Amino acid sequence: MVDYLPTKNASETIETLSRKLERSRILNDLKECETLEDFKELTKKYEALCDEDKTN
């Protein structure tokens, strides 16, 4: 059985698509904010995700 590793080009494409998807998700979350409190809660959510990323 042959193992296939992604090529550099495929890896870059995956990374680019992942980044675009994440930005789109963040934009959708921001568009749902109707109040300053909504924005503050969203900020807490993303701060927690970023903190989690730092520990992994």
C-alpha positions in Angstrom: 0.0 0.0 0.0 1.3 3.4 -0.9 0.9 6.3 1.5 0.2 9.6 -0.1 1.4 12.8 1.5 -0.1 16.1 0.4 2.1 18.0 -1.9 3.1 21.5 -0.9 0.6 22.9 -3.3 -2.2 20.8 -1.9 -1.2 21.8 1.6 -1.2 25.5 0.7 -4.6 25.1 -0.9 -6.0 23.4 2.2 -4.6 26.1 4.5 -6.0 28.8 2.3 -9.4 27.3 2.2 -9.3 26.7 5.9 -8.4 30.3 6.5 -11.2 31.6 4.3 -13.8 29.3 6.0 -12.7 30.5 9.4 -12.9 34.2 8.4 -16.4 33.6 6.9 -17.5 31.9 10.1 -16.2 34.9 12.2 -17.9 37.4 9.9 -21.2 35.5 10.2 -20.9 35.5 14.0 -20.2 39.3 14.0 -23.2 39.9 11.7 -25.4 38.2 14.3 -24.3 40.6 17.0 -27.2 43.0 17.7 -25.9 44.6 21.0 -22.7 45.5 22.7 -23.4 42.6 25.1 -23.6 40.2 22.1 -20.2 41.5 20.9 -18.7 41.1 24.3 -19.9 37.5 24.6 -18.5 36.8 21.1 -15.2 38.3 22.1 -15.1 36.0 25.2 -15.8 33.0 22.9 -13.0 33.8 20.6 -10.6 34.6 23.4 -11.3 31.2 24.9 -10.7 29.5 21.6 -7.4 31.4 21.1 -6.3 30.5 24.7 -7.1 26.9 23.9 -5.1 27.0 20.7 -2.1 28.3 22.7 -2.1 25.3 25.0 -2.4 22.7 22.2 
